[in-house]
């Protein structure tokens, strides 16, 4: 008897278009500010030393209008006013060789020194001031945004799914302590902040009280629960979803204030159990959880033209599964209670855009 091959199910089907591109190996240089400034200063001093040496070796081609003698101090003086393009005119190159040296050797070094000075000023004064002002403007206008606290495996997948479902990346704020993770989030257009999500001042900096929703995935249950407690304290009205990996901690997360507790280990077990009952059950569950499949689960408030109708007659054309009314979940099989009322929240299955308009 032929055996049917099982289906290998992943949580997502999306594939980034950048994965097929060749990217060279790279490593971030972690150089402190004083080290960077020291290297720039050393480069400037080295270049000035080169120019002093060149002028000293070619001092016979220089003329001092004051005393007619070129000493080492005169060479240093002439080098400094030449590098800084001051040019008083008291010392000047008079021979063809000296003028050629000024044009071919000294002028490129002068331009390079100016670039180092300008680059340093831009990096540590202009750029940082501009970024600080720009971030202050963004923070002041943050409202109805989604805050993702932790950009590990679960957090990054959640952000990718949100963007795939139509959420603007500019409406997502990612907070993490790892600079490399934040760089990846910033690359796809998210607002990022390197900070500890368990600190009140850091959460207040991203306007947590104005957020539409908060997603917590700190990597450890104790850290995630502490973050949930902090968010609940600062923004009690904002919905909180948290990833908890130990079943014993799910109740603690709910007591801390989480509205939704997601256990990836338990969900994986559901997929495995479903695959044991049928080869396509796990595939369909994965399809429901992701926007890039043919169907997806949608939660939305009931519309005005649906009030008074049964759950089976949704105007969206979807298949109604549940009604949430006053904290109570009503299934589609409860015929006497599934007439839609004002204030109800509906959970339905709808086809995705790819299924509606196949390529």
C-alpha positions as CSV (number, residue, x, y, z in Angstrom):
1,X,0.0,0.0,0.0
2,X,1.4,3.4,-1.0
3,X,2.1,5.7,1.9
4,X,1.1,9.3,1.5
5,X,3.9,11.7,2.3
6,X,3.4,14.1,5.2
7,X,3.3,17.8,4.7
8,X,6.1,19.8,6.2
9,X,4.4,22.9,7.7
10,X,6.1,26.1,8.5
11,X,4.5,29.0,10.4
12,X,4.9,31.3,7.3
13,X,5.1,30.9,3.6
14,X,6.4,34.4,2.8
15,X,9.9,34.6,1.3
16,X,11.8,37.8,1.3
17,X,12.9,38.9,-2.2
18,X,16.3,39.7,-0.7
19,X,17.1,36.1,0.4
20,X,18.2,35.2,-3.1
21,X,20.6,38.2,-3.4
22,X,24.3,37.7,-2.6
23,X,25.4,39.5,0.4
24,X,29.0,39.6,1.5
25,X,30.0,38.6,5.0
26,X,30.2,41.7,7.3
27,X,30.6,42.4,11.0
28,X,29.6,45.6,12.9
29,X,32.5,47.6,14.2
30,X,31.8,48.5,17.8
31,X,34.1,51.6,18.3
32,X,33.4,54.0,21.1
33,X,33.0,57.7,20.4
34,X,36.3,58.6,21.9
35,X,38.1,55.9,19.8
36,X,36.5,57.2,16.6
37,X,37.4,60.8,17.4
38,X,40.9,59.7,18.3
39,X,41.4,57.9,15.0
40,X,40.2,61.0,13.1
41,X,42.5,63.3,15.1
42,X,45.5,60.9,14.5
43,X,44.8,60.9,10.8
44,X,44.8,64.7,10.7
45,X,48.0,64.9,12.7
46,X,49.6,62.4,10.4
47,X,48.6,64.3,7.3
48,X,49.8,67.6,8.8
49,X,53.1,65.9,9.6
50,X,53.5,64.7,6.0
51,X,52.9,68.3,4.7
52,X,55.4,69.7,7.2
53,X,58.0,67.1,6.0
54,X,57.3,68.0,2.4
55,X,57.6,71.7,3.0
56,X,60.8,71.2,5.0
57,X,62.5,69.2,2.3
58,X,61.4,71.8,-0.3
59,X,62.1,74.9,1.9
60,X,64.5,76.3,-0.7
61,X,61.5,77.0,-2.9
62,X,59.7,79.1,-0.3
63,X,60.3,82.8,0.4
64,X,59.6,84.6,3.6
65,X,58.9,88.3,3.0
66,X,59.7,89.2,6.6
67,X,63.4,88.1,7.0
68,X,64.1,86.0,3.9
69,X,65.0,83.0,6.0
70,X,62.9,79.8,6.3
71,X,63.2,78.1,9.6
72,X,61.5,75.0,10.9
73,X,59.0,77.2,12.8
74,X,58.3,79.0,9.5
75,X,57.6,75.6,7.9
76,X,55.2,74.6,10.6
77,X,53.5,78.0,10.4
78,X,53.3,77.9,6.6
79,X,51.9,74.4,6.8
80,X,49.1,75.3,9.2
81,X,48.0,78.4,7.3
82,X,48.2,76.4,4.1
83,X,46.2,73.4,5.4
84,X,43.5,75.8,6.8
85,X,43.5,77.8,3.6
86,X,44.1,81.0,5.5
87,X,46.9,82.3,3.3
88,X,48.4,85.5,4.7
89,X,50.9,85.8,1.9
90,X,54.0,86.4,4.1
91,X,55.4,83.0,3.1
92,X,54.8,81.8,-0.5
93,X,56.2,79.2,-2.9
94,X,58.3,80.9,-5.6
95,X,60.0,78.1,-7.5
96,X,58.3,75.9,-10.1
97,X,59.1,72.8,-8.0
98,X,57.5,74.3,-4.9
99,X,54.4,75.3,-6.8
100,X,54.1,71.8,-8.3
101,X,54.4,70.3,-4.8
102,X,51.6,72.6,-3.5
103,X,49.4,71.6,-6.4
104,X,50.0,67.9,-6.6
105,X,50.8,66.9,-2.9
106,X,49.6,69.6,-0.5
107,X,46.3,70.5,-2.1
108,X,44.9,66.9,-2.1
109,X,46.0,66.5,1.6
110,X,44.4,69.9,2.4
111,X,41.1,68.7,0.9
112,X,41.3,65.4,2.8
113,X,41.9,67.2,6.1
114,X,38.9,69.4,5.4
115,X,36.7,66.3,4.6
116,X,37.8,64.7,8.0
117,X,36.8,67.9,9.9
118,X,33.5,68.3,8.0
119,X,32.7,64.5,8.4
120,X,33.4,64.7,12.2
121,X,31.3,67.8,12.6
122,X,28.5,66.1,10.6
123,X,28.6,62.8,12.5
124,X,28.8,64.2,16.0
125,X,27.0,67.5,15.8
126,X,24.8,68.0,12.7
127,X,23.6,64.4,12.2
128,X,23.0,63.6,15.9
129,X,21.2,66.9,16.4
130,X,19.1,66.3,13.4
131,X,18.3,62.7,14.4
132,X,17.4,63.8,17.9
133,X,15.1,66.5,16.6
134,X,13.5,64.1,14.1
135,X,13.0,61.4,16.7
136,X,11.4,63.9,19.0
137,X,8.9,64.9,16.3
138,X,8.1,61.2,15.6
139,X,7.6,60.5,19.3
140,X,5.4,63.5,19.7
141,X,3.1,62.3,16.9
142,X,3.0,58.6,17.8
143,X,-0.6,57.5,18.1
144,X,-2.6,54.4,17.2
145,X,0.7,52.5,16.6
146,X,1.7,49.0,17.4
147,X,4.5,48.5,19.9
148,X,6.6,45.3,19.6
149,X,8.7,44.7,22.7
150,X,11.3,42.2,21.7
151,X,12.5,41.5,18.2
152,X,13.6,37.9,18.4
153,X,12.2,35.0,16.4
154,X,8.6,35.5,17.4
155,X,8.7,39.3,17.4
156,X,10.2,39.5,13.9
157,X,7.7,37.0,12.5
158,X,4.9,39.0,14.1
159,X,6.2,42.3,12.5
160,X,6.6,40.6,9.1
161,X,3.0,39.2,9.3
162,X,1.6,42.6,10.3
163,X,3.3,44.3,7.3
164,X,2.0,41.5,5.1
165,X,-1.5,42.1,6.3
166,X,-1.3,45.7,5.3
167,X,0.0,47.5,8.4
168,X,2.3,50.4,7.5
169,X,5.8,49.7,8.9
170,X,6.0,53.4,10.0
171,X,3.1,52.6,12.4
172,X,5.2,49.9,14.2
173,X,7.6,50.7,17.0
174,X,10.2,48.0,17.9
175,X,12.0,48.1,21.2
176,X,14.9,45.7,21.9
177,X,18.3,45.8,23.6
178,X,20.1,44.2,20.7
179,X,21.4,46.7,18.1
180,X,21.7,44.1,15.3
181,X,18.0,43.1,15.7
182,X,17.0,46.8,15.7
183,X,19.0,47.3,12.5
184,X,17.0,44.5,10.8
185,X,13.7,46.1,12.0
186,X,14.8,49.5,10.8
187,X,15.8,48.1,7.4
188,X,12.1,47.2,6.7
189,X,10.9,50.6,7.8
190,X,9.9,50.2,11.4
191,X,10.6,52.8,14.1
192,X,13.2,51.4,16.5
193,X,14.5,52.2,20.0
194,X,17.3,50.5,21.8
195,X,16.0,50.3,25.4
196,X,14.9,48.0,28.2
197,X,11.1,47.4,27.9
198,X,10.7,46.8,31.6
199,X,11.6,50.5,32.4
200,X,8.7,53.0,32.7
201,X,10.6,55.9,31.1
202,X,11.4,53.8,28.0
203,X,7.8,52.7,27.5
204,X,6.7,56.3,28.0
205,X,9.2,57.4,25.3
206,X,7.3,55.4,22.7
207,X,3.9,56.7,23.9
208,X,2.7,53.4,25.2
209,X,-0.5,54.9,26.4
210,X,-1.5,56.0,22.9
211,X,-0.7,52.6,21.3
212,X,-3.3,50.5,19.4
213,X,-1.8,47.3,20.7
214,X,1.3,45.9,22.4
215,X,3.1,42.7,21.5
216,X,5.5,41.3,24.0
217,X,8.1,38.7,23.2
218,X,11.1,39.0,25.4
219,X,12.4,35.5,25.0
220,X,12.0,34.6,28.7
221,X,8.7,34.1,30.5
222,X,9.8,36.0,33.6
223,X,11.0,39.0,31.5
224,X,7.8,39.0,29.4
225,X,5.5,38.9,32.5
226,X,7.5,41.8,34.1
227,X,7.0,43.8,30.9
228,X,3.3,43.0,30.8
229,X,3.0,44.3,34.4
230,X,4.8,47.5,33.4
231,X,2.7,48.1,30.3
232,X,-0.5,47.4,32.2
233,X,0.5,49.9,34.8
234,X,1.2,52.6,32.3
235,X,-1.5,51.9,29.7
236,X,-4.3,49.8,31.3
237,X,-6.6,50.3,28.3
238,X,-4.2,49.1,25.6
239,X,-4.6,45.4,24.5
240,X,-1.5,43.3,25.3
241,X,-0.5,40.1,23.6
242,X,2.4,38.1,25.1
243,X,4.4,35.0,24.1
244,X,4.7,32.5,27.0
245,X,6.5,29.2,26.5
246,X,5.7,27.4,29.8
247,X,2.1,26.4,30.4
248,X,2.6,27.1,34.2
249,X,3.2,30.8,33.4
250,X,0.1,31.4,31.2
251,X,-2.1,32.1,34.2
252,X,0.6,34.5,35.6
253,X,0.7,36.4,32.4
254,X,-3.1,36.7,32.4
255,X,-3.1,37.9,36.0
256,X,-0.4,40.4,35.0
257,X,-2.8,42.0,32.5
258,X,-2.2,40.2,29.2
259,X,-5.3,40.1,27.0
260,X,-3.9,37.3,24.8
261,X,-1.4,34.7,25.9
262,X,0.2,32.8,23.0
263,X,2.1,29.6,23.8
264,X,4.1,28.5,20.6
265,X,4.9,25.2,22.2
266,X,1.2,24.4,22.6
267,X,0.4,25.6,19.1
268,X,3.1,23.4,17.7
269,X,1.6,20.5,19.6
270,X,-1.8,21.3,18.0
271,X,-0.3,21.2,14.6
272,X,1.4,17.9,15.2
273,X,-1.8,16.4,16.7
274,X,-3.8,17.7,13.7
275,X,-1.4,16.1,11.3
276,X,-1.9,12.8,13.0
277,X,-5.6,13.0,12.4
278,X,-5.3,14.0,8.8
279,X,-2.6,15.0,6.4
280,X,-4.1,18.4,5.6
281,X,-5.4,19.6,8.9
282,X,-2.1,21.1,10.0
283,X,-1.7,22.7,6.6
284,X,-5.0,24.3,6.9
285,X,-4.3,25.6,10.4
286,X,-1.1,27.1,9.2
287,X,-3.0,28.6,6.3
288,X,-5.5,30.2,8.7
289,X,-2.7,31.7,10.8
290,X,-0.9,33.4,7.9
291,X,-2.0,36.1,5.5
292,X,-0.2,34.7,2.5
293,X,-2.4,31.6,2.3
294,X,-5.8,31.2,0.7
295,X,-7.9,31.9,3.8
296,X,-7.4,33.8,7.0
297,X,-9.0,34.4,10.4
298,X,-10.4,38.0,10.8
299,X,-11.7,39.6,14.0
300,X,-13.8,42.7,13.5
301,X,-16.8,44.6,15.0
302,X,-20.2,43.9,13.6
303,X,-21.4,46.4,11.0
304,X,-24.7,48.3,11.1
305,X,-26.2,46.5,8.2
306,X,-25.5,43.1,9.9
307,X,-27.4,43.8,13.1
308,X,-30.4,41.5,13.4
309,X,-29.0,38.9,11.0
310,X,-27.7,35.5,11.9
311,X,-23.9,34.8,12.1
312,X,-24.2,32.7,8.9
313,X,-25.2,35.8,6.8
314,X,-22.2,38.1,7.1
315,X,-22.0,40.9,4.5
316,X,-18.3,40.2,4.0
317,X,-19.1,36.8,2.5
318,X,-17.0,35.1,5.2
319,X,-17.8,32.1,7.3
320,X,-18.8,33.3,10.8
321,X,-17.3,31.2,13.6
322,X,-17.8,33.1,16.8
323,X,-19.4,36.1,18.4
324,X,-17.8,37.8,21.4
325,X,-20.5,39.6,23.4
326,X,-19.9,41.0,26.8
327,X,-16.9,38.8,27.4
328,X,-18.8,35.6,26.4
329,X,-17.8,33.6,23.3
330,X,-20.8,32.3,21.3
331,X,-20.2,29.6,18.6
332,X,-21.9,29.3,15.3
333,X,-23.7,26.1,16.6
334,X,-25.5,28.1,19.3
335,X,-28.4,29.0,17.0
336,X,-30.5,30.8,19.6
337,X,-27.8,33.2,20.5
338,X,-26.0,34.0,17.3
339,X,-28.2,36.8,16.0
340,X,-25.9,39.8,15.6
341,X,-26.3,42.7,18.0
342,X,-24.7,46.1,18.2
343,X,-21.3,46.0,20.0
344,X,-20.7,42.3,19.0
345,X,-17.2,41.3,17.8
346,X,-17.2,38.7,15.0
347,X,-14.5,36.1,14.2
348,X,-14.8,34.8,10.6
349,X,-12.9,33.0,7.9
350,X,-12.4,35.0,4.7
351,X,-10.5,34.3,1.5
352,X,-7.3,36.3,1.1
353,X,-6.7,38.6,-1.9
354,X,-4.5,36.0,-3.5
355,X,-7.4,33.5,-3.4
356,X,-9.9,36.1,-4.7
357,X,-7.7,37.1,-7.6
358,X,-5.4,34.2,-8.4
359,X,-2.4,35.0,-10.7
